[in-house]
Amino acid sequence: DTVFILRPWTGDPHYICEYPKEAIVKGKPYSFTVCFWNEGRAGLFHKTMGFELSNRENIAFVFKGNVLK
């Protein structure tokens, strides 16, 4: 079956700002861009976001780090 990304999901203010808008082929690498808004938010960072696919599965990514002042 052909699978597409229906929508990215996350919580504000961070979001997936660019992602493939074409059929997803198993085993092929794809890139996406995450836009983080960290102004005035120094400290530990832990954010989960991902994609809802047309086959109703989800792909999730976890981003962890430390935001410096």
DARAGI-V786566 format. One record per helix or strand of 2 or more residues. SS is the DSSP state (H for helix, E for strand). FROM is the first residue (numbers start at 1). LEN is the number of residues. If there is no record, write none. Layout:
{{SS & FROM & LEN} {SS & FROM & LEN}}
This chain:
{{E & 5 & 5} {E & 15 & 4} {E & 33 & 3} {E & 43 & 11} {E & 58 & 10}}
